[in-house]
Amino acid sequence: MTAQKLLKYLVAFIGAYHLVIGAGLMFSPVFQRFAVQAYGASFDWGVRDIYYIRIIGSFVVVLGSMALVASRDPLRYWPFVLCYVEFFVLRDISRHLFSQELYEGFAVAPWMNVLTSAVFGAQAVALLALVWFARRERTAISLSASV
């Protein structure tokens, strides 16, 4: 399988995942609780928390929509793909820069913070590597077609 295809599939997966998660966060308090537990967090729930999580869900839906659009031609829409890299890196930085708030405010265990950071970091590296390899493939194909 080519890097271009892998990139397309990865960006589509990221988009679909974020679209589903975002919709769940927006419309289902039951899903919100599931997602918060899967994230490793725990806190007292109130109406305010449900509302704030709905807002987060709306952002996640937009991120998913952008990735799905970009997945149609990730090299053409490479700025969207690099925005995802930036997003994953910033999430990793935030998780460690503000880790004490994460641990105290949401009861997230340090091992879960590291695990989540590894997942986000791996996605960022995979996207960057696939964009780089896919661009090289496209250039090689263009050069061989012009010969």
C-alpha positions in Angstrom: 0.0 0.0 0.0 1.3 3.5 -0.9 2.0 6.2 1.6 -0.7 8.3 -0.1 -3.3 5.6 0.5 -2.2 5.1 4.1 -2.3 8.9 4.7 -5.8 9.1 3.2 -7.0 6.2 5.4 -5.4 7.6 8.5 -6.9 11.1 8.0 -10.3 9.6 7.2 -10.2 7.4 10.4 -9.2 10.5 12.5 -12.0 12.4 10.9 -14.7 9.8 11.4 -13.5 9.1 15.0 -13.7 12.8 15.9 -17.1 13.2 14.2 -18.6 10.2 16.2 -17.0 11.3 19.5 -18.0 14.9 19.0 -21.6 14.0 18.2 -21.7 11.7 21.3 -20.3 14.5 23.5 -22.8 17.0 22.1 -26.0 14.9 22.4 -25.6 12.2 25.0 -24.8 12.7 28.7 -24.5 8.9 28.9 -21.8 8.9 26.2 -20.1 11.9 28.0 -19.7 9.8 31.2 -18.4 6.9 29.2 -15.9 9.1 27.4 -14.7 10.8 30.6 -14.2 7.4 32.2 -12.3 6.1 29.1 -10.2 9.2 29.3 -9.3 8.2 32.9 -11.0 11.1 34.5 -13.4 11.3 37.4 -15.2 14.3 38.9 -18.6 15.3 40.3 -21.1 15.8 37.6 -23.3 18.9 37.3 -25.4 20.5 34.7 -22.6 22.9 34.0 -20.2 20.0 33.2 -22.7 18.5 30.8 -23.0 21.9 29.1 -19.2 22.4 28.8 -18.7 19.0 27.5 -21.3 19.7 24.8 -19.3 22.7 23.7 -16.1 20.6 23.5 -18.1 18.1 21.4 -19.0 20.8 18.9 -15.3 21.6 18.5 -14.6 17.9 18.1 -17.3 17.6 15.4 -15.7 20.5 13.4 -12.3 18.9 13.7 -13.7 15.6 12.4 -15.4 17.4 9.5 -12.2 19.1 8.5 -10.3 15.8 8.6 -13.0 14.1 6.5 -12.7 16.8 3.9 -8.9 16.6 4.0 -9.0 12.9 3.6 -10.3 13.2 0.1 -6.9 14.5 -1.0 -4.6 14.9 2.0 -1.7 16.2 -0.1 -3.9 18.9 -1.6 -5.3 19.8 1.8 -2.0 19.3 3.7 -2.5 22.4 5.8 -5.5 20.7 7.5 -3.4 17.6 8.1 -0.6 19.7 9.6 -3.2 21.5 11.8 -4.0 18.0 13.2 -0.3 17.5 13.9 -0.3 20.8 15.7 -3.4 19.9 17.6 -2.0 16.6 18.8 1.3 18.2 19.8 -0.4 21.0 21.7 -2.6 18.5 23.5 0.6 16.6 24.6 2.2 19.8 25.8 -0.9 20.8 27.7 -1.3 17.4 29.3 2.2 17.8 30.8 2.5 21.5 31.3 -0.8 21.5 33.3 -0.5 17.9 34.6 -1.1 18.8 38.2 -4.4 20.4 37.2 -5.3 17.3 35.3 -4.4 15.0 38.2 -6.1 17.1 40.9 -9.1 18.4 39.0 -10.0 15.2 37.1 -8.3 12.4 39.1 -6.4 11.3 35.9 -3.6 8.9 36.9 -0.1 9.8 35.7 0.2 6.5 33.7 -3.0 7.4 31.8 -1.6 10.8 31.0 1.6 9.2 29.6 -0.4 6.6 27.7 -2.7 9.3 26.2 0.3 11.4 25.3 1.9 8.5 23.5 -1.2 7.9 21.4 -1.4 11.6 20.4 2.3 11.7 19.8 2.2 8.6 17.6 -0.6 10.1 15.6 1.4 13.3 15.1 4.5 11.4 14.0 2.5 9.1 11.7 0.8 12.1 10.0 4.1 13.9 9.5 5.8 10.8 8.2 3.0 9.9 5.8 2.8 13.4 4.4 6.5 13.4 3.8 6.5 9.9 2.2 3.4 10.7 0.2 4.9 13.9 -1.2 8.0 12.0 -2.2 5.8 9.4 -3.9 3.9 12.0 -5.8 7.1 13.7 -6.9 8.6 10.4 -8.1 5.4 9.6 -10.1 5.4 13.0 -11.7 9.1 12.8 -12.6 8.7 9.3 -14.1 5.6 10.4 -16.1 7.5 13.3 -17.6 10.3 11.1 -18.8 
